[in-house]
Amino acid sequence: MGRYIFRLPDIGEGIAEAEIVAWHVKVGDTVEEDGRLADMMTDKATVEMESPVSGTVVEVAGMAGDVIAIGSPLVVIEVEGSGNEEGKAPAPKAEAVAERIEAETSDAGDVDRAAAAAPDSAAKPPADLAPEPVAARETTETAEGRSSAAKVQASPAVRKRAQDLGIDLAEVRSAEDGRVRHGDLDAFLSYNTGGGFRAAASRGKDEQVRVIGLRRRIAENMAASKRNIPHFTYVEEFDVTALEETRAQLNAGRGERPKLTMLPFLITAICRLLPRYPMLNAHYDDQVGVVTRHGAVHLGMAAQTPAGLMVPVIRDAQDRNLWQLATEIARLANAARDGSAKSSELSGSTITVTSLGPMGGVATTPVINRPEVAIIGPNRIVERPMFVKGADGVERIEKRKLMNISISCDHRVVDGWDAASFAQDLKTLIEAPALILAG
């Protein structure tokens, strides 16, 4: 038997290290050639590592959340033949790591079985260390609080239920023989519905969740953005009644084309305006003090996925029409959700749009996707009465569809006047959709 050391390969793009997101094997497992070993995350994407050989896993490099360097041992596999290293026992450090992983991934059943298998001498503490009786540990306050209830005849189950509901058994009238039963508690509750005796909810369990993988990357990026960028947010109200009517008309005759949402219209309007506001479609390198104003609009589209927030990028959004934008939005959103998005589709955005759809709220203060300098957030559409001037010049009250749009900017390079001017010009386009369609 020999040992085969599988070292973390160069995943590409000049990275120096990768984070262990998830293990698919543990020490002692048998793995086949091309079998899954672990998921590794780089700055760009998550990559699945496959075993180059068949054998038994004898060492692993660390736990989920640990970062290891390219070229470092990831897994050691015991194989038939000589392998690529002389056989030797697993290092103590690797054994310790294996124990940590086993402890984190084992279920309650494993713990129970381990306890059952332990010798009697280990299961029973010495007499001088044995826990004192429960009665001896009760505080005076608890004993006094239960004194009146203790005089009432009731089963342990009834006492426990009354305690959970915060009911003093002395206040409950027994239907027969002086013994309080569950039916007596039910009657007490039915006549005291306003007494607040029913629990608001069951108590959950405390748990600790490690922030690793994409969730940790999001946390680091958001912290760096808020720490380094002086944000300001401008919010304006848009009347989208006409736009929604136009959208409905186009969707009615779309045929095999994808259904249009609000986003393709918003993205088209943004692309029309950015040449007049080049400082918004830009990156700011604060290390060298240089702003790069981009000619093309590579629009980031913040999308919520089961793994966390991701920002797939619509390349050259300025070159696409409404239907092409709708198709690309759907494709990228699906790729982000099912994990098939390529690293090139998740980087390189020049400005970002973030939308929660119907959950968008009244207004948002979106966080800039560094090193970009602006992010735009449409909010929820609501119907409200408004004064509308008719063709005869007379104002009337009408039901209109309204939506707030927020824009957060980097105040180091974008002035409030520019952000407000951009928002007002965007309002003009959105409220007159013929201007968007006219090109």
Long-range contacts (C-beta under 8 A, 24 or more apart in sequence): 1-78, 1-79, 1-80, 1-81, 1-83, 1-87, 2-78, 2-79, 2-80, 2-81, 2-82, 2-83, 2-84, 2-85, 2-86, 2-87, 3-58, 3-76, 3-77, 3-78, 3-79, 3-83, 3-84, 3-85, 3-86, 3-87, 3-88, 4-52, 4-53, 4-55, 4-76, 4-77, 4-78, 4-79, 4-83, 4-84, 4-85, 5-73, 5-75, 5-76, 5-83, 5-84, 5-85, 6-37, 6-49, 6-51, 6-52, 6-53, 6-73, 6-74, 6-75, 6-76, 6-77, 7-71, 7-72, 7-73, 7-74, 8-40, 8-49, 8-61, 8-68, 8-69, 8-70, 8-71, 8-72, 8-73, 8-74, 9-70, 10-70, 10-71, 11-40, 11-42, 11-47, 11-70, 13-42, 13-43, 13-44, 13-343, 15-42, 15-43, 15-44, 15-70, 16-69, 16-70, 17-67, 17-68, 17-69, 17-70, 18-42, 18-47, 18-67, 18-68, 18-70, 19-65, 19-66, 19-67, 19-212, 19-213, 19-216, 20-61, 20-62, 20-63, 20-64, 20-65, 20-66, 20-67, 20-68, 21-46, 21-64, 21-212, 21-213, 21-214, 22-64, 22-213, 23-60, 23-64, 23-101, 25-57, 25-60, 25-75, 26-57, 26-60, 26-98, 26-101, 26-102, 26-105, 27-57, 27-58, 27-59, 27-60, 27-90, 27-94, 27-95, 27-98, 27-101, 27-102, 28-56, 28-57, 29-56, 29-57, 30-54, 30-55, 30-56, 30-57, 31-55, 31-56, 31-57, 31-77, 37-74, 37-75, 38-74, 38-75, 39-213, 41-213, 41-214, 41-217, 42-343, 43-217, 44-343, 44-346, 44-347, 45-341, 45-342, 45-343, 45-346, 46-213, 46-214, 46-339, 49-74, 51-75, 51-77, 53-77, 53-79, 53-83, 54-79, 55-79, 55-80, 58-90, 58-94, 59-90, 59-91, 59-94, 59-98, 60-94, 60-97, 60-98, 60-101, 61-97, 62-97, 63-97, 63-100, 63-101, 63-104, 64-210, 64-212, 64-213, 65-210, 65-211, 65-212, 65-213, 65-216, 152-180, 153-178, 153-179, 153-180, 154-179, 154-180, 154-181, 155-181, 157-182, 158-182, 158-185, 161-185, 164-199, 165-189, 165-197, 165-198, 165-199, 166-196, 166-197, 167-197, 213-307, 214-307, 214-308, 214-310, 215-307, 215-308, 218-308, 218-309, 221-369, 221-370, 222-367, 224-370, 225-367, 225-368, 225-369, 225-370, 226-367, 228-286, 228-370, 229-368, 229-370, 229-410, 229-412, 230-410, 230-411, 230-412, 231-365, 231-367, 231-368, 231-408, 231-409, 231-410, 231-411, 232-408, 232-409, 232-411, 232-416, 232-419, 233-364, 233-365, 233-366, 233-406, 233-407, 233-408, 233-409, 234-406, 234-407, 234-409, 234-416, 234-419, 234-420, 234-423, 235-363, 235-404, 235-405, 235-406, 235-407, 236-404, 236-405, 236-420, 236-423, 236-424, 236-426, 236-427, 237-402, 237-403, 237-404, 238-402, 238-403, 238-404, 238-405, 238-426, 238-427, 238-430, 238-431, 239-386, 239-400, 239-401, 239-402, 239-431, 240-381, 240-401, 240-402, 240-403, 240-430, 240-431, 241-400, 241-401, 242-431, 242-432, 242-433, 243-430, 243-431, 243-433, 244-381, 244-401, 246-433, 246-434, 246-437, 250-322, 254-323, 257-323, 257-326, 257-327, 258-323, 258-326, 258-327, 258-330, 259-326, 260-322, 260-323, 260-326, 261-326, 261-329, 262-355, 262-378, 262-381, 262-403, 263-301, 263-325, 263-326, 263-329, 263-353, 263-355, 263-378, 264-322, 264-323, 264-325, 264-326, 264-329, 265-322, 265-430, 265-433, 265-436, 266-353, 266-376, 266-378, 266-405, 266-430, 267-299, 267-314, 267-317, 267-325, 267-353, 268-321, 268-322, 268-325, 268-436, 269-426, 269-429, 269-430, 269-436, 270-297, 270-299, 270-351, 270-353, 270-376, 270-426, 271-297, 271-299, 271-317, 271-318, 272-429, 272-436, 273-422, 273-425, 273-426, 273-429, 274-318, 274-351, 276-425, 277-418, 277-421, 277-422, 279-373, 279-413, 279-414, 279-418, 280-351, 280-373, 280-374, 280-409, 280-414, 280-418, 280-419, 280-422, 281-350, 281-351, 281-374, 282-350, 282-372, 282-373, 282-374, 282-413, 283-350, 283-371, 283-372, 283-373, 284-371, 284-373, 284-410, 284-412, 284-413, 285-371, 286-371, 286-412, 291-373, 291-413, 294-350, 296-350, 297-350, 297-351, 298-348, 298-349, 298-350, 299-349, 299-350, 299-351, 299-352, 299-353, 300-349, 300-350, 300-351, 300-352, 300-353, 300-369, 300-372, 301-329, 301-332, 301-333, 301-352, 301-353, 301-354, 302-352, 302-353, 302-354, 302-355, 302-366, 302-369, 302-375, 303-332, 303-333, 303-336, 303-337, 305-336, 305-337, 305-339, 306-337, 307-339, 310-336, 310-341, 310-346, 311-346, 311-349, 311-352, 311-369, 312-336, 312-341, 312-345, 312-346, 313-345, 313-346, 313-347, 313-348, 313-349, 315-348, 351-375, 351-376, 352-376, 353-377, 353-378, 356-380, 362-404, 363-404, 363-406, 364-406, 365-406, 365-408, 366-406, 366-408, 367-408, 368-408, 368-409, 368-410, 373-409, 373-410, 373-413, 373-414, 374-407, 374-408, 374-409, 374-410, 374-414, 374-419, 375-407, 375-408, 376-405, 376-406, 376-407, 377-405, 377-406, 377-407, 377-408, 378-403, 378-404, 378-405, 378-406, 379-403, 379-404, 379-405, 379-406, 405-430
